[in-house]
Amino acid sequence: MRWVHTAGRGLLVLAVILSGYVASGARADEAALTGRGPLTLATAGDLTGYLGPLLEGWNRTHPGERVTLVELPDSADETRAQMATDLKDGDRNRFDVLNIDVNWTSEFAAAGWIRALPRERFPLDAFLPPVVDTATYDGRLYAVPYVTNAGLLLYRKDVLDAEGVPPPRTWAELERAARTVAPKYGLDGYAGQFLPYEGLTVNVAEAVYSAGGSILGGEGTRVTVNSAAAREGIAFLARGVREGWIPKESLTYKEEESKEAFRNGRLLFLRNWPYAYVAASEASSPVAGKIGAVPLPGPDGPGTSVLGGSNLAVSAHARHPDSAARLITYLTSEPVQRQVLTQGALPPVRSALYEDPDLIRDFPYLPTLRASVLAAAPRPKSPRYDQVSLVVQAVVDDAMTGHESPSSAVRRLARELAAVSAR
């Protein structure tokens, strides 16, 4: 996941590590956030360069608690691996602060790598309600939301307007326009992020959720994917590739490749994070002024997006826990969250910013994004999330490439996910 779009593969990793966690893996005392001093903040690569100025603001006003920024690789998988390696080293870890992808919270908490936090220290009531759930595990707060994200359907407004076709609200409407309208204008129909990586897991979860299904339940203890809804969702994606309104080239797309295909005028519809709308609206974009964004469609109406973004988590071995908590409060304050949007093009977690007229003028997708976030759901929670995601990617890739039927893929998903949950 790249810093610019938490997601979500967003998307983005910045984690805050606090000390005092018992090495045996016992739960940390949520109230014992004591100790001030310098911090090290680890994050995935900051591709927009906005984070440095934010931290300079903190360092000017907190000279005794200066933050050193450590940028890890852009790849979510590589960032997670480096963070996990460091956190396993215990007292020898390098980081005090990490921003973890929202779907890592359960895994890191279950492993004892991050520390439970006192809810009252953070402005959770000011956040969009669904984002708080991504920061909890087993009923406790283990991180604080920093950036959120939800998938949007970007579309060529000029093309649909010329045809007198409204933006799709259902899968059937999307399929019809992708099959019939797109070819008239020399466009491919619809694409998402379909390379077997975390982006495919996100797209699959959205299809399953939109059909009314689920993948896991009970913090990952129950496998719930063997359902008619899951078959319908996976069949929607596989049918698109088979029938050609999802181009085969999109099976190689991650966020950036799909964004460029839309920005360069090759797609009628694209599922992506809001940063792709911003990029396609730049003056240098061939489709600037010709695009729109709506919530993702579903079988019978608006569908369900997966929540992307990142959470600020606190390491069990942070040197200065109180300073780490204070930094989190700073990074989630309204003035800083405003800069996260205006300078980093990243969706903030504070509700009020989505109703600010000045911000809506500059970021017209904000009302649509707010509606998508409020209707969104987290990725499957599991202490073995990395293994869960790999299974989803492998199985659904076989279905989309025609090597397995959607029904067979769902049965296989259920078997392999049960094996992961039993480990």
ABEGO torsion letter per residue (X at the ends): XBAABBEAAEAEBBBBBBBGBBAAGBBBBAABBBEBEBBBBBBBBBAAGAAAAAAAAAAAABAAABBBBBBBBABAAAAAAAAAAAAAAEAABABABBBBBAAAAAAAAAAGABBBBBAAABBAAABBAAAAAAABBGGBBABBBABBBBBBBBBBAAAAAAAGBBBBABAAAAAAAAAAAAAAAGBBABBBBABBBAAAAAAAAAAAAAAGBBABBGGGABBAABBAAAAAAAAAAAAAAAAGABBAAAAABBAAAAAAAAAAGABABBBBBAAAAAAAABAABAABGABBBBBBBBAAEBBBBBBBEBBBBBBAABABAAAAAAAAAAAABAAAAAAAAAAAGBBBABAAAAABAAAAAABAAAAAAAAAAAABBBBBBBAAAAAAAAAAAAAAAAAAAGABBAAAAAAAAAAAAAAAAAX
